[in-house]
Amino acid sequence: MNLHDPIGVTQPKLSVVAVDSSLQKAEQLPGKYLSEVKKKSDRVERLVNKRADKALTRLLKQEKKMKARLWKADSLAAKSIFTKSIDSLGSLKSGLKSKIASKLPAGNIYLDSLGGSLKFLEGKGALLCASKEKLSGVTRSIESLQGKLQQADQIKAYIRQHKKELKEQLSKYTGFSKDLMKINKEAYYYGQQVSEYKALLKDRKKAEAKAIELLKKMHAYNDFLRKNSQIAGMFNLGATGSNTAQSLEGLQTRSQVEQMIQQRLGSDPVARQAASQQMEQARTQLNELKEKFPDLDNAGDMPDFKPNPMKTKSFVQRLEFGGNIQFQKSNHYFPTTSDIAGQVGYRFYKSGTAGIGASYKLGLGSGWNNIVLSHQGVGLRLFIDWKLKGSFYVNGGGEQNYVSTLTHAGQQVDWSGWQGSALLGLSKKYNVNAKLKGNIMLLYDFLAKQNTPSTSPIKLRLGYNF
């Protein structure tokens, strides 16, 4: 008897034991769920493949140049060092053209969870607004992506080992330090780029997030994951009649490790204190390295240069959108105004952002007893932001503001409507939430007194970036 016939078909009355109550009461998953998963997996696979091809092409070109240069000095050494490696890089590059499906765990939590979800949904048509063929197509896309990610890890491992060998083999020859540096940079940025592509998988769209939310409410789904997840497979927790204690048998416990340390060091308090201090120093250094290079998973990938973390970011990822507001008191010529601005910045370095903006000058009247909204002008801005220390930045830029009206039209002033500003000051940034950042800017306008009519040189602006 099929418990998951299409909706609308009358089913025989079943006992409560026969069907999980959570499946009976569950809502249907969003129809776009599988489409979003497939679209995202195909996109990440395409990006990973394209970046690998780019890295291997550059490495091949670099090694051919090095081989030609070494050939002039030592042809035998050039043939011995580079012929095999060039062939290997060429083979890796050719392998990118073929589809590699893998059902093995890819070491990615998201893919493990997603794979488990798709396996759970097999045969459960009542939960899924899609055909079995569509589900099978998405499963194939995930397996293909897993294969490409494993292929990317293999390429990283090969480059890591190969650059180490090259450094040793070319140590007795001069003139190759810059070439080795280029290879090291290409290897490092390739690894960083792949890590960023993997991070894209965690970004769940609305339909996918809703589907996962519904699945997590189901006892049958949670029980399925406990028995079939990657962790369960590693420790054989899904086997029939398995016992957790038996599955973990052979792994060292905390007490066993402490006992082994005590046997090595004895009961001497001085030795134990010295060992504790060394462990603390090692832990501190390790944490510092993790903060500097959070995406590294192998010490062999440690760069011997100062990396630019923005190099692997796309143009869109470097853009920062924001806005700010500034108030200016009324004077003989102007009412109280509020400058409301929007801006977009481009992060050209991890500590620096440059951008453009536009502002609208809103008139507010001459006081609390005379609030009158009016159009007072517009403005264009250029700015640059540079991190000084912590959350403090130096901010500077130039502006042109067009002021449309004067409150005293009869005043004889040499005024064209445009006012220039040359600004420099400090800004303090703070986190509002995970996606929104606030900032307070205190700026000085070096052209304020030269403007006609003159304006206040001190500018206080409150803003947000996201």
C-alpha positions as CSV (number, residue, x, y, z in Angstrom):
1,M,0.0,0.0,0.0
2,N,1.4,3.4,-1.0
3,L,0.8,5.9,1.9
4,H,1.8,8.9,-0.3
5,D,-0.6,8.7,-3.3
6,P,-1.4,12.1,-5.0
7,I,-3.6,14.4,-3.0
8,G,-7.3,13.9,-3.7
9,V,-7.2,10.1,-3.9
10,T,-9.2,8.4,-1.2
11,Q,-7.0,6.3,1.1
12,P,-8.0,3.4,3.2
13,K,-8.3,4.2,6.9
14,L,-5.0,3.7,8.6
15,S,-4.0,3.2,12.2
16,V,-2.1,5.9,14.0
17,V,0.9,3.6,14.3
18,A,1.1,3.2,10.5
19,V,1.7,6.9,9.7
20,D,3.8,9.5,11.6
21,S,1.3,12.1,12.8
22,S,3.7,14.9,11.9
23,L,3.6,13.8,8.3
24,Q,-0.2,13.7,8.4
25,K,-0.4,17.3,9.7
26,A,2.5,18.7,7.8
27,E,2.0,21.6,5.3
28,Q,3.2,21.2,1.7
29,L,6.6,22.6,1.1
30,P,6.8,25.7,-1.1
31,G,6.7,24.9,-4.8
32,K,9.8,27.0,-5.5
33,Y,11.9,25.0,-3.0
34,L,13.5,22.6,-5.4
35,S,13.9,25.4,-8.1
36,E,15.8,27.6,-5.7
37,V,18.1,24.7,-4.5
38,K,18.9,23.7,-8.1
39,K,19.5,27.3,-9.2
40,K,21.9,27.9,-6.3
41,S,23.8,24.7,-6.7
42,D,24.2,25.1,-10.4
43,R,25.4,28.7,-9.9
44,V,28.0,27.7,-7.3
45,E,29.2,24.8,-9.4
46,R,29.6,27.1,-12.4
47,L,31.6,29.7,-10.3
48,V,33.8,27.0,-8.7
49,N,34.6,25.5,-12.1
50,K,35.3,28.9,-13.7
51,R,37.6,30.0,-10.9
52,A,39.5,26.7,-11.0
53,D,40.0,27.0,-14.8
54,K,41.3,30.6,-14.3
55,A,43.7,29.5,-11.6
56,L,45.1,26.5,-13.5
57,T,45.4,28.6,-16.7
58,R,47.5,31.2,-14.8
59,L,49.7,28.6,-13.1
60,L,50.3,26.8,-16.5
61,K,51.3,30.1,-18.1
62,Q,53.6,30.9,-15.2
63,E,55.3,27.5,-15.1
64,K,55.9,27.6,-18.9
65,K,57.7,30.9,-18.5
66,M,59.8,29.5,-15.6
67,K,60.6,26.4,-17.6
68,A,61.8,28.5,-20.6
69,R,64.0,30.7,-18.4
70,L,65.5,27.7,-16.6
71,W,66.0,25.9,-19.9
72,K,68.6,28.4,-20.9
73,A,70.7,27.8,-17.8
74,D,70.0,24.1,-17.2
75,S,67.9,22.2,-19.7
76,L,68.0,18.9,-17.8
77,A,66.8,20.5,-14.6
78,A,64.0,22.4,-16.5
79,K,62.8,19.2,-18.0
80,S,63.0,17.3,-14.7
81,I,61.2,20.0,-12.6
82,F,58.5,21.3,-15.0
83,T,57.6,18.7,-17.6
84,K,55.6,16.5,-15.1
85,S,54.0,19.4,-13.3
86,I,52.9,21.1,-16.5
87,D,51.3,17.8,-17.6
88,S,49.6,17.5,-14.3
89,L,48.2,21.0,-14.4
90,G,47.0,20.4,-17.9
91,S,45.3,17.2,-16.8
92,L,43.6,19.0,-13.9
93,K,42.4,21.7,-16.3
94,S,41.0,19.1,-18.8
95,G,39.2,17.4,-16.0
96,L,37.2,20.5,-15.4
97,K,35.2,19.9,-18.6
98,S,33.6,16.7,-17.3
99,K,30.8,16.3,-14.9
100,I,31.8,14.5,-11.7
101,A,28.9,13.3,-9.6
102,S,29.8,12.3,-6.0
103,K,27.5,10.8,-3.4
104,L,30.3,11.0,-0.8
105,P,30.1,13.7,1.9
106,A,31.8,16.8,0.7
107,G,32.7,18.1,4.1
108,N,30.1,20.8,3.9
109,I,27.4,21.1,6.6
110,Y,24.9,22.7,4.2
111,L,25.3,20.0,1.6
112,D,25.0,17.3,4.1
113,S,21.8,18.8,5.5
114,L,20.4,19.4,2.0
115,G,21.3,15.9,0.9
116,G,19.5,14.5,3.9
117,S,16.4,16.6,3.2
118,L,16.3,15.4,-0.4
119,K,16.7,11.7,0.6
120,F,13.9,12.2,3.1
121,L,11.6,13.6,0.5
122,E,12.0,10.7,-1.9
123,G,8.6,9.0,-2.2
124,K,6.8,11.7,-0.1
125,G,4.8,13.3,-2.9
126,A,2.2,14.6,-0.4
127,L,4.8,16.9,1.1
128,L,6.4,18.1,-2.1
129,C,4.8,20.2,-4.8
130,A,7.0,18.6,-7.5
131,S,7.4,15.5,-9.6
132,K,9.8,12.7,-8.8
133,E,11.7,13.7,-12.0
134,K,12.3,17.2,-10.7
135,L,13.5,15.9,-7.3
136,S,15.9,13.5,-9.1
137,G,17.2,16.4,-11.2
138,V,17.9,18.5,-8.1
139,T,19.6,15.5,-6.4
140,R,21.9,15.1,-9.5
141,S,22.7,18.8,-9.3
142,I,23.7,18.5,-5.6
143,E,25.8,15.4,-6.4
144,S,27.5,17.2,-9.3
145,L,28.3,20.2,-7.0
146,Q,29.8,17.8,-4.4
147,G,32.0,16.4,-7.1
148,K,33.2,19.8,-8.2
149,L,33.9,20.9,-4.6
150,Q,35.9,17.7,-4.1
151,Q,37.7,18.4,-7.3
152,A,38.5,22.0,-6.1
153,D,39.9,20.5,-2.8
154,Q,42.1,18.1,-4.9
155,I,43.4,21.1,-6.9
156,K,44.1,23.0,-3.7
157,A,46.0,20.0,-2.3
158,Y,48.0,19.6,-5.5
159,I,49.0,23.3,-5.7
160,R,49.9,23.3,-2.0
161,Q,52.3,20.3,-2.4
162,H,53.6,21.5,-5.7
163,K,54.6,25.0,-4.6
164,K,56.5,23.5,-1.7
165,E,58.4,21.2,-4.1
166,L,59.1,24.0,-6.5
167,K,60.6,26.1,-3.6
168,E,62.9,23.3,-2.7
169,Q,63.9,22.4,-6.3
170,L,64.6,26.0,-7.3
171,S,66.4,27.0,-4.1
172,K,69.8,26.7,-5.9
173,Y,68.8,28.9,-8.8
174,T,68.5,32.7,-8.7
175,G,65.8,34.9,-10.3
176,F,62.7,32.8,-9.4
177,S,61.6,34.4,-6.2
178,K,59.0,36.6,-7.9
179,D,57.7,33.7,-9.9
180,L,57.2,31.6,-6.7
181,M,55.5,34.6,-5.1
182,K,53.0,34.8,-8.0
183,I,52.3,31.1,-7.6
184,N,51.8,31.5,-3.9
185,K,49.4,34.4,-4.4
186,E,47.4,32.5,-7.0
187,A,47.1,29.5,-4.7
188,Y,46.1,31.6,-1.7
189,Y,43.5,33.7,-3.6
190,Y,42.1,30.6,-5.3
191,G,41.5,28.9,-1.9
192,Q,39.9,32.0,-0.6
193,Q,37.6,32.3,-3.6
194,V,36.4,28.7,-3.3
195,S,35.7,29.3,0.4
196,E,33.6,32.3,-0.5
197,Y,31.6,30.3,-3.1
198,K,30.9,27.7,-0.4
199,A,29.6,30.4,1.9
200,L,27.1,31.3,-0.8
201,L,25.4,28.0,-0.2
202,K,24.4,29.1,3.3
203,D,22.3,32.0,2.0
204,R,18.8,30.6,2.0
205,K,16.1,32.3,0.0
206,K,12.5,32.6,1.2
207,A,11.1,29.4,-0.2
208,E,14.1,27.3,0.9
209,A,14.1,28.8,4.4
210,K,10.3,28.1,4.7
211,A,10.8,24.5,3.6
212,I,13.6,23.8,6.1
213,E,11.5,25.4,8.8
214,L,8.6,23.1,8.0
215,L,10.8,20.0,7.8
216,K,12.4,20.7,11.2
217,K,9.0,20.7,12.9
218,M,8.5,17.1,11.8
219,H,9.6,14.3,14.1
220,A,10.1,11.9,11.2
221,Y,12.5,14.3,9.5
222,N,14.6,14.9,12.6
223,D,14.8,11.2,13.3
224,F,15.8,10.5,9.7
225,L,18.7,13.0,10.0
226,R,19.9,11.5,13.2
227,K,20.3,8.2,11.5
228,N,21.4,9.3,8.1
229,S,23.5,12.5,8.5
230,Q,27.2,12.7,7.8
231,I,28.0,12.5,11.5
232,A,25.8,9.5,11.9
233,G,27.7,7.8,9.1
234,M,31.0,8.6,10.6
235,F,30.1,6.9,13.9
236,N,27.7,4.3,12.5
237,L,24.8,5.8,14.5
238,G,22.2,4.9,11.9
239,A,22.9,1.1,12.1
240,T,20.2,-1.1,13.4
241,G,20.6,-1.7,17.1
242,S,23.6,0.6,17.3
243,N,24.6,1.9,20.6
244,T,26.1,5.3,21.0
245,A,28.7,4.3,23.5
246,Q,29.8,1.4,21.3
247,S,29.9,3.6,18.2
248,L,32.2,6.1,20.0
249,E,34.4,3.3,21.4
250,G,38.1,3.9,20.8
251,L,37.9,7.7,20.9
252,Q,39.9,9.4,23.6
253,T,37.9,11.0,26.4
254,R,38.9,14.2,28.2
255,S,39.8,12.2,31.4
256,Q,42.1,9.9,29.4
257,V,43.9,12.9,27.9
258,E,44.3,14.5,31.3
259,Q,45.6,11.2,32.8
260,M,48.2,10.9,30.0
261,I,49.4,14.5,30.6
262,Q,49.7,13.7,34.3
263,Q,51.8,10.6,33.6
264,R,54.1,12.6,31.3
265,L,54.5,15.6,33.7
266,G,54.2,13.9,37.0
267,S,53.1,15.8,40.1
268,D,55.6,18.6,40.0
269,P,53.6,21.8,40.2
270,V,56.3,23.8,38.4
271,A,56.3,21.5,35.4
272,R,52.5,21.5,35.2
273,Q,52.4,25.3,35.4
274,A,55.0,25.6,32.7
275,A,53.1,23.2,30.5
276,S,49.9,25.2,31.2
277,Q,51.6,28.5,30.2
278,Q,52.9,27.0,27.0
279,M,49.4,25.7,26.1
280,E,47.9,29.1,26.7
281,Q,50.5,30.8,24.5
282,A,49.9,28.2,21.8
283,R,46.1,28.7,22.1
284,T,46.6,32.5,21.9
285,Q,48.7,32.3,18.8
286,L,46.3,29.9,17.1
287,N,43.4,32.2,17.8
288,E,45.3,35.1,16.3
289,L,46.0,33.1,13.2
290,K,42.3,32.1,13.0
291,E,41.3,35.8,13.3
292,K,43.7,36.8,10.5
293,F,42.9,33.9,8.2
294,P,39.5,32.5,9.2
295,D,39.0,30.5,6.0
296,L,42.3,28.6,6.1
297,D,42.0,24.9,6.8
298,N,45.6,23.9,6.3
299,A,48.9,25.4,7.5
300,G,50.4,24.9,4.0
301,D,48.0,27.5,2.7
302,M,49.5,30.2,4.9
303,P,50.5,33.2,2.7
304,D,54.1,34.5,2.9
305,F,52.8,38.0,1.8
306,K,50.2,40.5,3.1
307,P,47.0,39.4,1.4
308,N,44.3,41.8,0.2
309,P,41.0,40.4,1.5
310,M,39.0,42.4,-1.1
311,K,40.8,40.7,-4.1
312,T,38.4,37.8,-4.1
313,K,35.3,39.9,-3.8
314,S,33.2,40.7,-6.8
315,F,32.3,44.2,-7.8
316,V,28.8,43.9,-6.3
317,Q,30.2,42.4,-3.1
318,R,32.5,45.5,-2.7
319,L,29.6,48.0,-2.8
320,E,28.3,49.5,0.4
321,F,25.1,51.4,0.4
322,G,24.1,54.0,3.0
323,G,22.8,57.3,3.8
324,N,23.0,60.1,6.4
325,I,21.2,63.2,7.6
326,Q,22.5,66.6,8.7
327,F,20.8,69.6,10.2
328,Q,21.8,73.3,9.9
329,K,20.4,76.2,11.8
330,S,18.6,79.1,10.2
331,N,20.5,82.3,9.5
332,H,19.9,85.6,7.8
333,Y,19.6,84.0,4.4
334,F,18.4,80.4,4.9
335,P,15.8,78.7,7.0
336,T,16.7,75.7,9.2
337,T,17.5,72.9,6.8
338,S,17.9,69.1,6.8
339,D,20.3,67.6,4.3
340,I,19.1,64.0,3.6
341,A,21.7,62.1,1.6
342,G,22.1,58.7,-0.1
343,Q,25.4,57.2,-1.1
344,V,27.2,54.2,-2.5
345,G,30.8,53.3,-1.7
346,Y,33.3,51.0,-3.3
347,R,35.7,49.1,-1.0
348,F,39.0,49.3,-2.8
349,Y,40.9,47.9,0.2
350,K,39.9,46.3,3.5
351,S,40.5,49.6,5.3
352,G,39.4,52.0,2.5
353,T,36.2,53.0,0.8
354,A,35.6,55.6,-1.9
355,G,32.2,56.6,-3.3
356,I,29.6,59.1,-4.5
357,G,26.4,60.4,-3.1
358,A,23.5,62.8,-3.7
359,S,21.6,64.9,-1.2
360,Y,18.3,66.8,-0.9
361,K,18.1,70.0,1.1
362,L,14.7,70.2,2.9
363,G,13.7,73.5,4.5
364,L,12.1,73.2,8.0
365,G,11.2,76.8,8.7
366,S,12.7,79.3,11.2
367,G,11.8,77.7,14.5
368,W,9.4,75.5,16.5
369,N,6.7,78.1,16.1
370,N,7.2,78.5,12.4
371,I,7.7,75.0,10.9
372,V,7.3,75.2,7.1
373,L,8.5,72.5,4.8
374,S,10.1,73.8,1.6
375,H,12.5,72.8,-1.2
376,Q,15.8,74.4,-0.6
377,G,18.2,72.6,-3.1
378,V,20.2,69.5,-4.0
379,G,23.8,68.4,-3.8
380,L,26.4,66.0,-5.2
381,R,29.2,64.4,-3.1
382,L,32.5,62.6,-3.4
383,F,34.0,60.9,-0.3
384,I,36.7,58.6,0.9
385,D,36.7,56.6,4.2
386,W,39.9,55.2,5.7
387,K,40.1,53.1,8.9
388,L,42.4,54.5,11.5
389,K,42.0,52.1,14.5
390,G,39.2,50.0,15.8
391,S,35.9,51.6,14.9
392,F,37.3,55.1,14.1
393,Y,37.7,56.3,10.5
394,V,39.0,59.4,8.8
395,N,36.5,60.8,6.4
396,G,37.0,63.4,3.7
397,G,35.6,64.6,0.4
398,G,34.3,67.4,-1.8
399,E,30.7,68.6,-2.3
400,Q,28.8,70.9,-4.6
401,N,25.4,72.1,-3.2
402,Y,22.8,74.0,-5.2
403,V,20.7,76.2,-2.9
404,S,17.5,77.2,-4.8
405,T,16.2,80.1,-2.7
406,L,17.1,82.9,-0.3
407,T,14.7,84.0,2.4
408,H,15.8,87.7,1.9
409,A,15.5,88.0,-1.9
410,G,16.2,91.7,-1.8
411,Q,19.7,91.2,-0.3
412,Q,22.4,92.2,-2.8
413,V,24.8,89.3,-2.7
414,D,27.2,87.9,-5.2
415,W,25.6,84.4,-5.3
416,S,25.2,81.9,-8.2
417,G,23.3,79.3,-6.3
418,W,26.2,76.8,-6.0
419,Q,28.3,76.4,-2.8
420,G,31.4,74.2,-2.6
421,S,32.6,72.3,0.4
422,A,36.0,70.6,1.2
423,L,35.4,68.4,4.2
424,L,37.7,66.5,6.5
425,G,37.0,64.9,9.9
426,L,36.4,61.7,11.9
427,S,33.7,59.1,12.0
428,K,32.8,56.5,14.5
429,K,31.1,53.3,13.3
430,Y,29.0,50.9,15.4
431,N,27.0,47.8,14.7
432,V,23.2,48.1,14.9
433,N,22.6,44.5,13.9
434,A,24.2,41.8,11.7
435,K,23.5,43.7,8.5
436,L,23.1,47.3,9.5
437,K,25.9,49.6,10.7
438,G,25.5,53.1,12.1
439,N,28.0,56.0,12.0
440,I,28.5,59.4,13.5
441,M,30.6,61.9,11.5
442,L,32.1,65.2,12.7
443,L,33.5,67.1,9.7
444,Y,35.1,70.5,9.2
445,D,34.3,72.5,6.0
446,F,37.4,74.5,4.9
447,L,35.4,76.5,2.3
448,A,32.4,77.4,4.5
449,K,33.6,80.9,5.2
450,Q,34.5,81.5,1.5
451,N,30.9,80.8,0.4
452,T,28.5,83.6,-0.2
453,P,26.4,83.5,1.9
454,S,28.8,81.8,4.4
455,T,27.7,78.7,6.3
456,S,28.7,76.9,9.5
457,P,32.0,75.1,9.0
458,I,31.1,72.3,11.5
459,K,29.1,69.5,10.1
460,L,27.6,66.7,12.3
461,R,26.0,63.8,10.4
462,L,24.2,60.7,11.5
463,G,24.0,57.8,9.1
464,Y,23.7,54.1,8.4
465,N,25.4,51.6,6.1
466,F,24.2,48.2,4.9
